[in-house]
Amino acid sequence: MKKANRLLQETSPYLLQHAYNPVDWHPWGEEALTKARTENKPILVSIGYAACHWCHVMEHQSFEHESIAQVMNDNFVCIKVDREERPDVDQIYMDAIHAMGIQGGWPLNVFLNPEAKPFYGGTYFAPQQWVKILQNIAEAYRNHRDELDNSAEQFTEHLNLSELHKYGLQQSESDFNEADFQQLFNSLSARFDKVRGGMGQAPKFPMPVNYAFLLRYYHLTGEQTALDQVVLTLQEMAYGGIYDQAGGGFARYSVDADWLVPHFEKMLYDNGQLVSLYAEAFAVTQNPLFKEVVYETVAFAQRELMSAEGGFYSSLDADSEGEEGKFYVFKKEALQEILGSEEPLFSEYYNITEEGNWEHGVNILHRKTSDEAFARDHKLEVNELKRKVAAWKSKIMAVREKRVRPGLDDKILLSWNALMLKGLADAYKVFGEPDFLTLARQNAQFLLQHLRLDNALFHNYKNGRTTINGFLEDYALLIQALLALYQITFEENWLTEAKKLTDYTIRNFYDETEELFFFTDQTSEKLIARKKEIMDNVVPASNSVMATNLHFLSLFFDQEQYFQLSDAMLAKVKPLVVKEPSFLGNWASLYFLKIKPTAEIALVGSEAESIRQVLGRQFLPNAVLVGTTTDSNLPLLQDREPVNGQTTIFVCYNKACQLPVHTVAEAMEQINQIGN
């Protein structure tokens, strides 16, 4: 019988996967670090996550083998880290790997001295190579300790360089002009794949923040190429294998340039952001495909990722039964059995072939054309085709229900939940679907009840336990989601909570010397470096989200210092945003907000909610919306009453108000005159 190691006491599914390895794994913490110092041993930190394919491979090939584990245990204090639980630890040692000139990724394996300072590392290693590296490092540590320590000191100095210094960012003037904004778009558009959508070549990641920016750029300038690239990309993704054609929801990325072959893991953070993006794109285009994607993706998240308590789990693995994608793919003969006489039409619709469109003779369901075009080519009514497709999906899902499911990472992360919460709020705003609002309220209540203590947040939750203090991403993304939730409900408690969390964040994360926020709370564990997150990635940088929150909160609460701080933060990174917008897409959307004044739209009267519903269907990215049916102490609603007993709309900019009006059409005319 296998003997458990210390990881058996953890809640992270990734750590629990390694609980019966013969490696004497420790979780990250003072016990392991003290052991290294006491025994004067180097530390091996191995970082991954539950849905990571190559993490599983390295575990099976190396960490499950007694002989390899013996080498690790004899020579190192071995620490396993779930990067999703400890992004602060992952960020530091990933930066260290990059400083060593190594391409980063997961699994991430880094060797540290007993002071937790890194001197060597890499990603995946094959078993023989891994043993050789372990032996070489153990020998070097015994015989050349001074050299390794000197190297570790140099890497640690590099890690403590500020992000602003690293990118040569010294400018701090709040000069946001349309010429630089145009240059920003030109820099981004140079990377467009105008044939299959997305940016650059394979692999392709969704990167929702870039397309959210393009929608805003189009809204401000009317530049058709910006909108065309969004529509092309969102359509190609929705047609491709990266989208689960039967069950809804997106995989993490496509390994090819055509969005056909996904890396099959499904992450909550992608799907939350893509719900927001497709909802916004529908508001701009009215494309029915985008609505279908929103509804199916929300259904996927509710069905496969939502806990009974109202939180969303983190991810689904790429693998099942040891094979990547096995849960999702089909051979043609299996489809003939499932669909009978309908199979030929199904196979044309989803591009199924006898030899398979992927490896080992299997097929990934994907589309190449719209329902309208397919129906026309096959002499079908569109509604008849849609009925057939719905029936096909039901049959496919019924078969999948009998298959071995991919592994579920059932930890609940606050920041990722906040992205799905905002997705639900954005979807409700555009579509008015009551179920979306019910899910959003349920999720928000769960997060505030279980992952908050006073005004401080926790990052993780599982089995009733919260074990890790919140990071800046948790605060920033939850504040963002609460602002969205207020604007679809006019329930002021959400806005109040957002302000409390903002004030806590300023007190505990803000660095006045650089006018940016640290990633960790000043009360959190002290690591060898305290980082700031600037670059927008698959999840937007916590500083860019916080700067945007401050912009909007300054209007909700008439707090000029919030506005000035938002300006200062953007000014710090502005040269990089203009030059490299594909890595700072969310900052680019904040730049959009600074070009023209933000509209303050106040609804007062008994019909405030019904007017809000109509306004919500408009794409108004540069506006804040407040409302009440009675009275309110919010600055934007004070001294505002219905005019002539009718529900009244007040539109203001820069503390100057237009004449009060009573219809959405009149309000939109005022908004469009200012150029929102």
Salt bridges, closest charged atoms under 4 A:
ASP24 OD1 - ARG6 NH1 2.40
GLU30 OE2 - ARG37 NH2 2.46
GLU31 OE2 - ARG6 NE 3.25
GLU39 OE2 - LYS35 NZ 2.85
GLU39 OE1 - LYS41 NZ 3.85
GLU59 OE1 - HIS18 NE2 3.93
GLU64 OE2 - HIS60 ND1 2.99
ASP82 OD2 - LYS411 NZ 2.87
GLU84 OE1 - LYS411 NZ 2.71
ASP88 OD2 - ARG86 NH2 2.94
ASP90 OD2 - ARG83 NE 3.35
ASP95 OD2 - LYS166 NZ 3.94
ASP95 OD2 - LYS531 NZ 3.07
GLU147 OE2 - HIS144 ND1 3.67
ASP149 OD2 - ARG145 NE 2.93
GLU153 OE2 - LYS117 NZ 2.81
GLU163 OE2 - LYS166 NZ 3.49
GLU163 OE2 - LYS531 NZ 3.54
ASP180 OD2 - LYS574 NZ 2.85
ASP193 OD2 - LYS204 NZ 2.69
GLU236 OE1 - ARG196 NH2 2.88
ASP244 OD2 - LYS266 NZ 2.83
ASP244 OD2 - ARG400 NH2 2.79
ASP258 OD1 - ARG196 NH1 3.51
GLU265 OE2 - ARG252 NE 2.20
GLU265 OE1 - HIS263 NE2 3.67
GLU280 OE2 - ARG216 NH2 2.79
GLU292 OE2 - LYS393 NZ 3.81
GLU296 OE2 - LYS393 NZ 2.56
GLU304 OE2 - ARG303 NH2 2.84
GLU304 OE1 - ARG405 NH2 2.75
GLU309 OE2 - HIS450 NE2 3.97
ASP317 OD2 - HIS56 NE2 2.77
ASP319 OD2 - HIS53 ND1 2.97
GLU321 OE2 - LYS326 NZ 3.42
GLU324 OE2 - HIS263 ND1 2.62
GLU342 OE2 - LYS388 NZ 3.33
GLU343 OE2 - LYS332 NZ 2.58
GLU348 OE1 - HIS378 NE2 2.85
GLU359 OE2 - HIS360 NE2 4.00
ASP371 OD1 - ARG367 NH2 2.93
ASP371 OD2 - LYS386 NZ 2.96
GLU401 OE2 - ARG405 NH1 3.67
ASP409 OD2 - LYS411 NZ 2.61
ASP410 OD1 - LYS462 NZ 3.12
ASP426 OD2 - LYS422 NZ 2.76
ASP474 OD2 - HIS459 ND1 2.89
GLU491 OE2 - ARG441 NH2 2.42
GLU497 OE1 - ARG452 NH1 2.40
ASP503 OD2 - LYS499 NZ 2.91
ASP511 OD2 - LYS532 NZ 2.81
GLU514 OE1 - LYS532 NZ 3.07
GLU515 OE1 - LYS572 NZ 3.77
GLU525 OE1 - ARG86 NH2 2.93
ASP558 OD1 - LYS655 NZ 3.71
ASP567 OD1 - LYS594 NZ 2.72
GLU609 OE2 - ARG612 NH2 2.92
